[in-house]
Amino acid sequence: MIQVAIAILYRDGKFLLQLRDNIPNIVHPGVWGLFGGHLEPEETPENAFKRELLEEIGYNIPAFLPFNSYPDSLVNRIVFYAPLTVDLSQLVLHEGWDMGLLTPEDIQAGECYSEKAGMVRLIGTLHRKILLDFMAQKLV
C-alpha cells in the first residue's frame, strides 16, 4: 500500500493549502489540497512530512503532532498538524500552481478563489473531509 504524509498547517484561524498544477496527467489536477507526498523507501511518516514541506514550500517545520490516518484500498494518508510559524510571504512555492490560507468558510463551501488561476477552484474531496474532521475536533 502506498503511504503518504499530509500536512494540516494553520495560522490565524486559516489553513494553508496548495492549488495543484492543472496538468491532466497528475492526480487531482487543478484542485486545492493539503501539502505532503509519498514516503520514500524506509522513510518514516514523520521524516516524509518534514521533507515534503521543505521540498514543496521551503518550510523547516519546528514541531508537529499526529492527527489521523485515512486508509483506502490503495493509499494510507497519514496526517499531521502544526501551526504555521512564519508569514506566507516567507514561503516559496516549489510545487503547485498557487497556495493560500483558506478560511473555514472556504473549506465548508468546498471551493476558493485563486489569484494565480484567476478563478474559483474546488477543494479536493478527501482533503476537504480531512479538514472538516480536524475543525470538528477543535484542536486549534
NUNU-126892 format. One line per 4 residues: number of its first residue (from 0); for each residue x, y, z of N, C-alpha, C. Coordinates in Angstrom, 1 decimal. Example, Ala and Ser with C-alpha at 12.3 -4.5 7.8 and 13.67 -1.06 7.14 Angstrom:
2
0 = 13.2/-5.7/7.8/12.3/-4.5/7.8/13.2/-3.3/7.8 ~ 12.8/-2.2/7.1/13.7/-1.1/7.1/12.9/0.0/7.9
END
This chain:
140
0 = 0.8/-1.2/0.0/0.0/0.0/0.0/0.9/1.2/0.0 ~ 0.5/2.2/-0.8/1.2/3.5/-0.8/1.0/4.3/0.5 ~ 2.1/4.8/1.0/2.0/5.6/2.2/2.2/7.1/1.9 ~ 1.4/8.0/2.4/1.5/9.4/2.1/1.4/10.2/3.4
4 = 2.3/11.2/3.6/2.3/12.1/4.7/1.7/13.4/4.3 ~ 0.7/13.8/5.1/-0.1/15.1/4.7/0.0/16.1/5.9 ~ 0.1/17.4/5.5/0.2/18.4/6.5/-1.0/19.3/6.6 ~ -1.5/19.4/7.8/-2.5/20.5/8.1/-1.7/21.6/8.8
8 = -1.5/22.7/8.1/-0.8/23.8/8.7/-1.8/25.0/8.9 ~ -1.9/25.6/10.0/-2.9/26.6/10.3/-2.2/27.9/10.8 ~ -2.8/29.0/10.6/-2.4/30.3/11.0/-3.6/31.3/11.1 ~ -3.7/31.9/12.2/-4.8/32.9/12.3/-6.2/32.4/11.9
12 = -6.5/31.2/12.3/-7.8/30.6/12.0/-8.0/30.1/10.6 ~ -6.9/30.1/9.8/-7.0/29.7/8.4/-6.0/28.5/8.2 ~ -6.2/27.8/7.0/-5.5/26.6/6.7/-4.7/26.8/5.4 ~ -3.4/26.4/5.4/-2.6/26.5/4.2/-2.9/25.4/3.3
16 = -3.2/25.7/2.1/-3.5/24.7/1.0/-2.7/25.1/-0.2 ~ -2.5/24.1/-1.0/-1.8/24.2/-2.3/-2.8/24.0/-3.4 ~ -2.8/24.9/-4.4/-3.6/24.6/-5.6/-2.7/23.8/-6.5 ~ -3.1/22.5/-6.7/-2.3/21.6/-7.5/-2.2/22.1/-9.0
20 = -1.1/21.8/-9.6/-0.9/22.1/-11.0/-2.0/21.6/-11.8 ~ -2.4/22.4/-12.9/-3.5/21.9/-13.7/-3.0/21.2/-14.9 ~ -2.4/20.0/-14.6/-1.8/19.2/-15.6/-2.5/17.9/-15.6 ~ -3.1/17.5/-16.8/-4.0/16.3/-16.8/-3.4/15.0/-16.3
24 = -2.1/14.8/-16.5/-1.5/13.5/-16.1/-1.1/13.4/-14.6 ~ -1.5/14.4/-13.8/-1.2/14.2/-12.3/-2.5/13.9/-11.6 ~ -2.4/13.4/-10.4/-3.6/13.0/-9.6/-4.2/14.4/-9.1 ~ -5.5/14.5/-9.3/-6.3/15.6/-8.8/-5.7/17.0/-9.4
28 = -5.6/17.1/-10.7/-5.1/18.4/-11.2/-6.1/19.5/-11.0 ~ -5.5/20.7/-10.7/-6.2/22.0/-10.6/-7.2/22.1/-9.4 ~ -7.0/21.3/-8.3/-7.8/21.4/-7.1/-6.9/21.8/-6.0 ~ -7.5/22.5/-5.0/-6.9/22.8/-3.7/-6.7/21.5/-2.9
32 = -5.5/21.4/-2.3/-5.3/20.2/-1.4/-4.2/20.6/-0.4 ~ -4.0/19.7/0.5/-3.0/19.9/1.6/-1.6/19.5/1.1 ~ -0.6/20.1/1.6/0.7/19.8/1.2/1.1/18.4/1.8 ~ 2.0/17.7/1.1/2.5/16.4/1.5/2.9/15.6/0.3
36 = 3.2/14.3/0.6/3.6/13.4/-0.5/4.0/12.0/0.0 ~ 4.4/11.2/-1.0/4.7/9.8/-0.8/5.9/9.7/0.1 ~ 5.9/8.6/0.9/7.1/8.2/1.7/8.1/7.5/0.8 ~ 9.3/7.8/0.9/10.4/7.1/0.2/10.6/5.8/0.9
40 = 11.2/4.8/0.2/11.5/3.5/0.9/12.3/3.7/2.2 ~ 11.9/3.0/3.2/12.5/3.1/4.5/12.3/4.4/5.3 ~ 11.5/5.3/4.7/11.3/6.6/5.4/10.1/6.5/6.3 ~ 10.3/7.2/7.5/9.2/7.2/8.4/8.2/8.3/8.0
44 = 6.9/8.2/8.4/5.9/9.2/8.0/6.4/10.6/8.5 ~ 7.0/10.7/9.7/7.4/11.9/10.3/8.5/12.6/9.4 ~ 9.5/11.8/9.0/10.5/12.3/8.2/10.0/12.7/6.8 ~ 9.1/12.0/6.2/8.5/12.3/4.9/7.7/13.6/5.1
48 = 7.0/13.8/6.2/6.3/15.0/6.4/7.2/16.2/6.4 ~ 8.3/16.1/7.1/9.3/17.2/7.2/9.9/17.5/5.8 ~ 10.3/16.4/5.2/11.0/16.5/3.8/10.0/17.2/2.8 ~ 8.8/16.7/2.8/7.8/17.3/1.8/7.6/18.8/2.0
52 = 7.5/19.2/3.2/7.3/20.6/3.5/8.5/21.4/3.1 ~ 9.7/20.9/3.3/10.9/21.6/2.8/11.0/21.6/1.3 ~ 10.7/20.5/0.7/10.7/20.5/-0.8/9.6/21.3/-1.5 ~ 8.4/21.3/-0.9/7.3/22.0/-1.6/7.2/23.5/-1.3
56 = 7.5/23.9/-0.1/7.4/25.3/0.3/8.6/25.9/1.0 ~ 9.6/25.2/1.1/10.8/25.7/1.8/10.6/25.9/3.3 ~ 9.8/25.2/3.9/9.4/25.4/5.3/10.0/24.3/6.2 ~ 10.9/24.7/7.1/11.5/23.7/8.0/10.7/23.8/9.3
60 = 9.8/22.8/9.4/8.8/22.8/10.4/9.4/22.5/11.8 ~ 9.2/23.4/12.8/9.8/23.1/14.1/9.2/22.0/14.9 ~ 7.9/21.8/14.9/7.3/20.8/15.7/5.9/20.5/15.1 ~ 5.4/19.3/15.3/4.1/18.9/14.8/3.6/17.7/15.6
64 = 2.3/17.5/15.4/1.6/16.4/16.1/0.9/15.5/15.1 ~ 0.7/14.2/15.4/-0.1/13.4/14.6/-1.6/13.7/14.7 ~ -2.4/13.6/13.6/-3.8/13.8/13.7/-4.6/12.5/13.5 ~ -4.4/11.9/12.3/-5.2/10.8/12.0/-4.7/10.1/10.7
68 = -5.2/8.9/10.4/-4.9/8.2/9.2/-6.1/8.0/8.4 ~ -6.0/8.1/7.1/-7.1/7.9/6.2/-6.8/6.9/5.1 ~ -6.9/5.6/5.5/-6.6/4.5/4.5/-7.7/4.2/3.6 ~ -7.4/3.8/2.4/-8.4/3.2/1.5/-7.7/2.0/0.8
72 = -8.2/1.5/-0.3/-7.7/0.2/-0.8/-6.3/0.4/-1.5 ~ -5.9/1.7/-1.8/-4.7/1.9/-2.5/-3.7/2.7/-1.7 ~ -4.2/3.7/-0.8/-3.3/4.6/-0.2/-3.6/4.8/1.3 ~ -2.6/4.9/2.1/-2.8/5.3/3.5/-2.3/6.7/3.7
76 = -3.2/7.6/4.0/-2.8/9.0/4.2/-2.6/9.2/5.7 ~ -1.4/9.6/6.1/-1.0/9.8/7.5/-1.0/11.3/7.7 ~ -1.8/11.9/8.5/-2.0/13.3/8.6/-1.4/13.8/9.9 ~ -0.6/14.9/9.8/0.0/15.6/10.9/-0.5/17.0/10.9
80 = -0.4/17.7/12.1/-0.8/19.1/12.1/0.1/19.9/12.9 ~ 0.2/21.2/12.6/1.0/22.2/13.3/0.7/23.6/13.0 ~ 1.0/24.5/13.9/0.8/25.9/13.5/1.9/26.3/12.4 ~ 1.5/27.2/11.5/2.4/27.8/10.6/3.1/28.9/11.3
84 = 4.4/28.8/11.6/5.0/29.8/12.4/5.7/31.0/11.7 ~ 5.5/31.0/10.3/6.1/32.0/9.5/5.0/32.7/8.7 ~ 5.2/33.9/8.2/4.3/34.5/7.3/4.3/33.9/6.0 ~ 3.1/33.9/5.3/3.0/33.3/4.0/4.1/33.8/3.0
88 = 4.4/35.1/3.2/5.4/35.7/2.3/6.8/35.1/2.4 ~ 7.1/34.3/3.5/8.4/33.7/3.8/8.4/32.3/3.1 ~ 7.3/31.8/2.6/7.3/30.5/2.0/7.5/30.7/0.5 ~ 8.2/29.7/-0.1/8.4/29.7/-1.6/7.8/28.5/-2.2
92 = 6.8/28.7/-3.0/6.1/27.6/-3.6/6.9/26.9/-4.7 ~ 7.4/25.7/-4.4/8.2/25.0/-5.4/7.4/24.0/-6.2 ~ 6.2/23.6/-5.7/5.4/22.6/-6.4/3.9/23.1/-6.3 ~ 3.3/23.2/-7.4/1.9/23.6/-7.4/1.7/24.9/-8.2
96 = 0.4/25.3/-8.4/0.0/26.4/-9.2/-0.1/27.7/-8.3 ~ -0.6/27.5/-7.0/-0.8/28.6/-6.1/-0.8/28.0/-4.7 ~ -0.8/28.8/-3.7/-1.0/28.4/-2.3/-1.7/29.6/-1.6 ~ -2.4/29.2/-0.6/-3.1/30.3/0.2/-3.7/29.8/1.5
100 = -4.0/30.8/2.3/-4.6/30.5/3.6/-6.1/30.5/3.4 ~ -6.8/29.4/3.5/-8.2/29.2/3.3/-8.9/29.3/4.6 ~ -10.1/30.0/4.6/-10.9/30.1/5.8/-11.7/28.9/6.0 ~ -12.2/28.7/7.2/-13.1/27.6/7.5/-14.4/27.7/6.6
104 = -14.8/28.9/6.2/-15.9/29.1/5.3/-15.6/28.6/3.9 ~ -14.4/28.8/3.4/-13.9/28.3/2.1/-14.0/26.8/2.2 ~ -13.5/26.2/3.3/-13.5/24.7/3.4/-14.9/24.2/3.4 ~ -15.8/24.8/4.2/-17.2/24.4/4.2/-17.8/24.4/2.8
108 = -17.5/25.5/2.1/-18.1/25.7/0.7/-17.5/24.7/-0.3 ~ -16.3/24.3/0.0/-15.6/23.3/-0.9/-14.9/23.9/-2.1 ~ -14.7/25.3/-2.0/-14.0/25.9/-3.1/-13.4/27.3/-2.6 ~ -12.4/27.8/-3.4/-11.8/29.0/-3.1/-11.2/29.7/-4.3
112 = -11.2/31.0/-4.3/-10.7/31.7/-5.4/-9.1/31.7/-5.4 ~ -8.5/31.6/-6.5/-7.0/31.6/-6.6/-6.6/32.8/-7.5 ~ -5.8/33.7/-6.9/-5.3/34.8/-7.6/-4.5/34.4/-8.9 ~ -3.6/33.4/-8.7/-2.8/32.9/-9.9/-3.7/32.3/-11.0
116 = -4.7/31.5/-10.6/-5.5/30.8/-11.6/-6.5/31.8/-12.1 ~ -6.8/32.9/-11.4/-7.8/33.8/-11.8/-9.3/33.3/-11.8 ~ -9.5/32.3/-11.0/-10.8/31.7/-10.9/-11.0/30.9/-9.6 ~ -12.2/30.6/-9.3/-12.6/29.7/-8.2/-12.2/28.3/-8.6
120 = -11.5/27.6/-7.6/-11.2/26.2/-7.9/-11.7/25.3/-6.7 ~ -12.0/24.1/-7.0/-12.6/23.2/-6.0/-11.5/22.8/-5.0 ~ -11.9/22.4/-3.8/-11.0/21.8/-2.8/-11.2/20.3/-3.0 ~ -10.1/19.5/-3.0/-10.2/18.1/-3.2/-11.1/17.5/-2.2
124 = -11.9/16.5/-2.6/-12.9/15.9/-1.7/-12.3/15.3/-0.4 ~ -11.3/14.5/-0.6/-10.8/13.9/0.6/-10.0/14.9/1.5 ~ -9.3/15.8/0.9/-8.6/16.8/1.8/-9.6/17.7/2.5 ~ -10.7/18.0/1.8/-11.8/18.8/2.5/-12.4/18.0/3.7
128 = -12.6/16.7/3.5/-13.1/15.8/4.6/-12.1/15.8/5.7 ~ -10.8/15.7/5.4/-9.8/15.7/6.5/-9.8/17.1/7.3 ~ -10.0/18.2/6.5/-10.0/19.5/7.2/-11.3/19.6/8.0 ~ -12.4/19.1/7.5/-13.7/19.2/8.2/-13.6/18.4/9.5
132 = -13.0/17.2/9.4/-12.8/16.3/10.6/-11.9/17.1/11.6 ~ -10.9/17.7/11.1/-9.9/18.4/12.0/-10.7/19.6/12.7 ~ -11.4/20.4/11.9/-12.2/21.5/12.5/-13.2/21.0/13.5 ~ -13.8/19.9/13.3/-14.8/19.4/14.2/-14.2/19.0/15.5
136 = -12.9/18.6/15.5/-12.2/18.2/16.8/-11.7/19.4/17.5 ~ -11.8/20.6/16.9/-11.4/21.8/17.6/-10.0/21.7/18.3 ~ -9.0/21.3/17.5/-7.6/21.1/18.0/-6.9/22.4/18.0 ~ -7.4/23.5/17.4/-6.8/24.8/17.4/-7.8/25.8/17.8
END
